[in-house]
């Protein structure tokens, strides 16, 4: 019988590629994980496997992510795998901020205070320096340079090499940087880039501090490694030193943050950047149907980018293409299409994606007119809204008043009450800095499962959709000038635009609809050149794609585990006279396949139902999971 600490249990239910990625004894290790390949599952299980096999000490593990939510999800999954020892994890800035605060405590100096409103500081600098420039554009120039470690004297040449059109000339940029640093020193504050640069500078100057950090973080794991910019990469390498124990997980085909300095070469050139590296590729796509996988691959291939992804699912719906007269006709037809999709999948499992926010404005208006509820903001959960409300307070006095108002109102919204409790702890600590910095550093809401508002269609840009998935997706406005965007002038930018389209297409699990318009904003347009390739990969006379065995590099299992659980869900839904999605969404079914619940109580927590209902469903579901070999 397997014990809870037996590392072999962590390989159950994985395919051969995933098993190798989890268990291989190698470092440095780069795992190239394509869309829908189980990237998060593999990363979590590798951390758990190394801890369970005593190859890594949980107290010295550092897992770097790009969002607080991703870090929280990682820790929750580890707990489900019975890894109870706490590990250090978080976004780059949160981890760096904790390091600086710990160092300040050791030295008896003041901890860094994060500026609550960076835009206001920039505006003051522009006014004081009589620099005529939009605040947003000035911040974009500043962020672009700092992410790439570009000094003011290098600014003009760096822009020229990147074929980038900056808002500021070299003289204005140098003035902005100088005055911005001065005003931060006067106010005693730092910004988020200062946090990363501060740790990097102190490690370079202080060998003792470097030794402390490297002793603390001996086992490094990096999620979404394709999004590393030069500043983040430099800090990562400084922490690693010459040690081989580092694992990077990512996908160069989803590198879409070039504006922030991210470079797919981090993965593509891993052999150069990490001498002696072992590369493991996860090619199986368990999220998308073969039709959707072909569509994403066609977009990449048309731009000269290779894709070896293969669907591990059975055939699904043919991809639907809708050609519209203009953006208004498109919006109306999208609304009608979304209405049909929500009848099959429910509101929460349908998304409308577009390249720009301007497109989304027109689309949202049509959806609103059709009385289809929408949500535009990513992470706009009750918890995030409550945190944002509290973080808007510009002083500790205002923050105390906010918390008192929540208590006095007898507010029944549990998330606001929970945030008010944390505000009280923050105020009692007398810790410097703002409430948002406290949340980033302390992660007090880590035990709360992320859950957005129910009953709304997600309406997002391609960028905002990255890392998310829905049962059905409408990718709108795949026109020339939008995809690729007209601003993409160079080869690298066009390649990133193709990757961005790939990201958008592969957010769909079961059903994909793609729209284009013959005219937009009163001017004739035409389909994106990549749309033609996607259509060619989905000819109208081919309603069913090749069998899984034909598109996979190895034979696929006869039974699709996810489809099996969907049938079980449908049975439960019919018995209760409710829609399938009312039982649970597909993401919950996938979590059951990735990490089997320990008992009926945990099952109830996952499904969001009471103990008695969970106990009634548990025997049948656990038998199914046994048959599917999920442990």
N, C-alpha and C positions, 0 to 999 in steps of 0.2 A: 504493500500500500504506500502511495506517495505521501510524504509529509508536506506540510505547508512550506517548508524551506527547501524542498527538492527542486532544483532548478529545472529538471526535465519537464515538470508540469507546465512550465512557462512556454514550452514549445508545442503543446497540444493545440490543434486547430489551425496551425500555421502551414502555409505552403512551403515547399523546399527553399525557395529564395528567401522568404521571411525567416525561416528557421536558421539559415546560415547567417543572416544579418544580426539576429538576436544572439547567437551562441558563439560565433567565431572569436577565437582568441587572437586578436590582432590589434595593432595600433601603430600609427594613426589609422583610423577607419573612416571612410566616406561611404555613406549609403545614399545612392541616387534613387529616390522614391517618386515614381510618376504619379499622376493624378489618380486618386482612388485606390492606391496600392496598399493602404493600411499603414501609412507613414507613422502616425501617432501611436498606433498599436505596437509597431516594431520598436520605436524609440522607448516607449514605456517598458516594454518587455525586456529590452536589452539592459536598461538600467536595473530592472528587477532581477534579471538573470545574473548579472555580474555581482549584485549584492548577495543573492541567495547562494551563489557558488563561491563566495568569499574572495572574489577577484577584485572587488571594490568595497571600500568602507563607506557606508551611507553617510557618516559624519563628514566625509571629505568629498562628497559628490557635489558638483555644480552643474545644473542644467539651465542653459540660457535659452530664453524664448524671446519672441518679439512682441508679445502682449501679456498683460496680467492674466487675462482669461486663459490663455494657453498654459501658463505656468500653473494656475489653479487646477485646470483639467488634468495636467500631468500628475500632480500630487494626489488628486482624487483617485485616479486610475491606479497609482501605486498602492494606495491603501486597499483598494479592492483586490489587489494581488497579494495581500497580506504582507506588504512591505511597510511596516509600521514605523521604522526608524525615519526620523525627519531628514530630508535632504535640502540642500540650498538650491532654490530655483527662483526664477523671475526674469523679467525683461532686463536688458543690459543696463538701463538707467537705474532701475530699482536696486539691482545688485551693487552697482558702482556707488550709489548713494549710501547703502548700508556700510560699504567699506570705508567711505570717507567719514561717516558718523562714528564708526567704531574707532577709527584712527584718532579723531578729535577727542573722543573720550579717553583714550590711552594717553594722549599728549596733554590733556587738560586744556584744550583750546576750544574755541567756539565751533559748533557744528555748522556745516554749510546750510544756508537758507535759500530755498528755490524761489525765484521771482514769481509771484502769483500772476502777473500780467506782463508777459514779455513784449507783447505788441505795444503796450503803453510806453515802455522804455524806448523802443525803437522810434516811436512817434516823437518822443521828446528829443532824441538824438537828431532826427531829421530836421525838426524845427530849430533847435539850437545851432546846428551846423548849416542851416539854410540850404539844405539839400532837397531839391524838388524831385520827389519820388514817392510812389504809393507805398504804404507801410508793408502790405503783403508782398510786393515785388522786392523791396529791400530785404525783407526776411528771407525770401527765396534765394536771393544772391548770397546772403550770409550763410544760410544752411547748406547751400550747394558747395561753397568753398570749404566750410568747416568739416563737412562729412568726408571730403576728399583730401583733407590736410593741406589745403592750398593757402599759403601765406598771402597777405595783401600784395606784396611785391611780385607774386607769381600770378595774380588774378587775371590780368589781361592775357598773358600767354596761355594760361589754362583754358580760358574761354575760347580763345582762337583755336586751340588744338581740338577742343570738344565741339567746335562749330556751334557754340552756344551764344545766343543773343542775351546779354545781361541788361538789367535795368540801370545799373550804375557803371560809370567809367572807372578806370583804375584809381584816379585821384579821389573820387567820391567814395569809392569802396574803402580805401585806406582811412579816409576821414571817419566813415561810419564805424569801422572796427575800433579805431582809437577812442572815439567818444563813447561808444557802447561799453567798452571795457572800463572806461573811467567812471561812467554813471553806475555801473554795477558795483564797483569798489566803493563809491560814495554811499550807496544804499546798503552795502553789505549783503548782496545777494549774488546768486549764480543762476545760470540757465542750465537746461538739460545737457547740452553739449559740453558745458564746463565740467559737468560731473564726470563724463567719460574721459575728457582730456585731463582732468585733475588727477584721477587715479593713474592714468598713463604717465603723466609727468612725475608724480611722486614715486612711482615704482622705478622710473628711470633714474631718479636722483638718489633714492634711498634704498640701499641694498638690503637693509634690515626689514623694511616694509615689504620689499619684494619677496624675501624669504618667508615672511609671515603669510602673505597672500598665497604663495605657491604651496606652503604646508597646509593651509586651510582648504585649498581646492586642488586635489590631486587627481581627480577623475572628471574630465570635462565632456559635456554633451551639449551640442548646439542644434537647435531646431531651426528649420527654414534657413539653412546656411547660405542659400543663394541670395538672401537679402542682406548679407553682411556688406557694410560699406568700409572704406579704408580705415576710418577711425575705429570702428568696432573690431575689425580684423587685427589692427595693430594692438589693441588692448587685449584681445584674445591671445595673441601670440606672446605678449608680455607675461600674461598669467601662466601660459603653458610652459614657457621656457624651452628646454630641450627634451621635455618628457614626451613619450609617445602616446600616453593614455588620453586620447581625445577622439571623440566620435562626432562627426558632422552628418546631419541628415537634411536633405533638400532635393530640389529639382530645378535644374537650369532652365527647363522649359516653362517654369513659372516665375522667372526672374522679371519682375515688372516694376521695380522701384529704382530705375536708373536715375531718376531725378534726385534721389537721396544718396547716390553714389554706389548703389548695389551693382554688382557685376557678376554675370553668370560664370565668368572665368574662375571664380572661387572654386566651383565644382569641376568645370571643364578642364582646368589646368591643375587639378589636385595633385598629380604626380610631381609637378614642379614645386608647388607651394608646400607640400608635405612629403619630403623624401621618405621612401619606404612605405608609402600609404597602400592600404588594401582597399580596393573598390568593390562594392557589392551593388548590383542593380536589381531593383524591384520593378518588373515589367507588367505584372498582372494588375488590371483595373477591376476591382470588385464593386465599384460604385456605378459605373455607367454601362448601358447596353452597348452591344457592338456597333449599332448605328451611330451613337453619340461618340464613341471612341474613334470611329472612322472620320467623323466630322472634325474633331479636334486635330487628328493627325494630318488631315488634308490641309487645314489652315497653316500648320507648321511647315509641311512639305512645300507648299506654294511659296513660302518665304525662304526656302533653302535650309530649313532646320529639320534634322532627323528626329523621328519619334519611333520608339520600339514598343510602345504600349500595346497591350492586348487585353480585350475584355474577357473577364472570367464569368460573365453572365450569359444567360440565354437571350435569344433575340427579343427585341422589344418593338415599340412603335416606330414606324418610319419617321424620319425627320420631316417636319412641315416647313415649307418655304412660302412666304406671303409677300408678293410684290404689290406695293401701294402707289397711289398717285402722288401724294405728298405727305408731309408729317402729320397733318390733321386726319387724313384718311387712315394713315398708319395707326394713330392713337386710337381711333374708333375701332379699328379691326383688332388691335391688341386688347382693348377692353372686352370685346366680344369673345375673343379667344381665351382670355383669362377667366371670364365667367364660366366657360365650358370646363376649363381645367380645374377650377376650384370645386366644381360639382363632383369631379372624380377624386381629387386629392385633398380637398379642404384648403382654406385660405393660407394657413401657415406653411404649406408645403409647395407653394407656387411663388416664383420670383419673376420680375421683369428687370432686365439688365440693359444698360445703354452706356455708350462711351463717355458722354458728357452729362453734366447736371442740367444744362439747357434742354436736352432731349427729355430728361426725366420730368421736367416741369410740365411739358406738354402732355406726356403720358399719364402723369399723376392726375392732371385735370380731367382727362377722359375717364380714368378709373373712378375718380370721385363722382363724376356725373352719372356713372353707371352704378353708383352706390356700392362700390367694391372697397372695403377698408384697406388702407395701405399703411406701411411704415417705411420711412425714408432712412432713418438713422440706424447705423449699426451699433449694437450694444445698448439701444435705448430701452433697456429693461427698467422696471421699477427701481431696482437697486442702483443702476447707473444714473438714473435721473435724480435719485435722492443724494447720491454722492456729488453730482454736478451742482445741485442746489446749494449744498453745504459749502462746496469749494468756491462758490461765487462770493462768499463773504470775505471782505477785504481786511478784516481785523478779527482778533480773538473775541472782542466784545460783540461784534455782529454775529459771529459764529455761536456764541453763548445764547444770544437772543433767538437765533434760528432754532437751536435745540430746545430752548424753553417753550417756544411757540409750538413745536411738535408735541411736547409733553402736555402743554396746557390745552391743546385742541382735542386731546384724547384720540389722536390720530390712530385709525385702525389699520392703516397700511403697514404691514409688518416690516417692509424694507426701510421705510422712513424711521420707524422706531428703532430698528437695528442700527441705522446710521447715526441716529441721535445718541445712542449708547456709546458708540465709538467716538463721537464728537466730545462727549463728557470725559472719556478716557484721555483723549488728546489734550483737552484743556487742563485736566488734572496733572498731566505729565510735565507741563510747562516747557515742553520741547519746542525748540525754535523751528521756524519754517511753517508752511501752510498745511491745511488739512489734506489736500491732494498729495503732497509729498509724504505725509504720515501714512496714507493709504498705500502708496507705492512701496514704501519701505517696510511696513509692518504686515501688509497683506491680511488685514483682520477679517475679510469676508471670504476667505479661502474655503470655508466649509459650505458655502452656499452654491448650489448647482445653478449655472447660468440658465436663464429661461426668459425669453422675450415674452411680450404680450401675445396672448392668443387671439386668433381670428383676424389676421391681417396679411395681405400680400406684401412681400418685400419688394421695394423699388429702389435699386441701387446702381451705382456705376460699376463698370468692370473691375476697377481697382478695389472698391469696397466689398465686392463679392468674393474676393480671394480668401480661401480657407473655409468657405461655407458650401453648403449643398442643399438642394431642394429636389423634390420628386419631379417637378415640371418647371422648366425655365423658358421664358421668352427672351431671346437676344434680339433687341430692336435696333434698327438703324444701321445695318451693316452696309454702308454706302461708301463710295469713294469720297475722300475728304474727311470722313469720320473714322473709318477703319481701312487703312491706317489714317490716323489723324493728320490733318494738313500741316501741322507743326512739326511732324516727324521728317526732318530733312535729310539726315544722314543714314547710312546703312545700319548702324547700330540701333538707331531710334526706330527704324522700320522693323527691324528684327524684334525689338521689344514690343511693338504694336502687334505683331503676329502672335507673340507669346501671350499678350493680354487677351486677344481674341480666343486663343486656346483655353485660357483660364475661364473665360465667360462660358464657352460652349460646354466645358466639362464640369460645370456646376450642376448640370442636370443629371439625375439618376435614371429616370424612366422615359421622360418625354421632352423633346426639344423642338421649339418653334423659332424660326429665324425670319426677320422681316427686313425689307429694304424699301426705299422710295425712289420714284423716278424724278421727283423734284423736291427741294427742301428750301424753305425760306424764300420762295419765289424764284429760285434758280434751278435749272435742270441739273440733275446729278446722274449717277449711275451706280450699279452695284460695285461693291468692293471687289478688287481682283481676287481676293481670297475667298469671297463668297462664291465666285464661279467655281473655284476648286472644291469647296465644300459641297456644292450642288452636284458636281461631277462625281463625287464620292457617294452620292445618294440619288442615283437616277430614279425617275418616277416609276419606271417599270419594275424596279426591285423593291418590293415591300418587305422582304425579309432578308437579312444579311446572312453571311456564311455561318455555318455552325461554329460553335465555340472551339471545337477541336481544330478548325481550319484557321482561326485567327490567333489561337494561342500557340506559344512555342512548345507547349507540352499538352497532353490531353487534359481536359478539364473534368471535374467530377460530374457524374451523371445528375446528381441532385444539387440544385442551387440552394445553399442553406438559407439565404435571405428570402427566396421565394417560398421555402417551406414555412418559415416563421410568418410570412405575410398570409399564407393560407390559414395558419393557426389563428392569427389576428382576425381574419374575416369571419371565422367560425365564432369567436368570442363576440365580435361585433353584432353578428346576426342574432345571437342568443340574447343580447341586451338591447336589440333594436336601435343600435347607434351606428354612426359611420365608422369605418375602419380607423380613421385618424383619431377618433375619440378614445379608442383603446390606447394607442400609443403611436407616435410617428416612427418613420423608418430609422431615424437616428438612434432611437431607443432599441429597436430590434438589432441594429448593428452593434450596439454596446453589449447586448446579451450574447452575441456571437463572439465578441472580442474578450469579454470578461464575464464569465458565468456568475450569476448571483450566488452567494453562499447559502442563502435560505429564503424562506417566504418573506421575511421582514425586509430584506434587501431588495427582493423582487418587487414588493409593494412600493418601496421608495423609488425604484427605477420607473415603474409604471404610473406612479402618482395615484395609487389607490390604497384603500384601507387594508388592515391586516387580514380580516376575514375573507375579503375578495381575493387577495393574493394567495392565501392558503388554499382556496378553492381551485385556483388556476395553476398553482405551483407543480403538483404531481404530473399533469399532462405536459406542461412546458419543459420540466426537467427531463422527462423521458425523451422528448424531442431533441433537447440539447445533447443528451447522451448518445442518441442515434446519430446526431451530426458530429459527434466526437468533440464537443465543446466543453472544456473544463477550466 
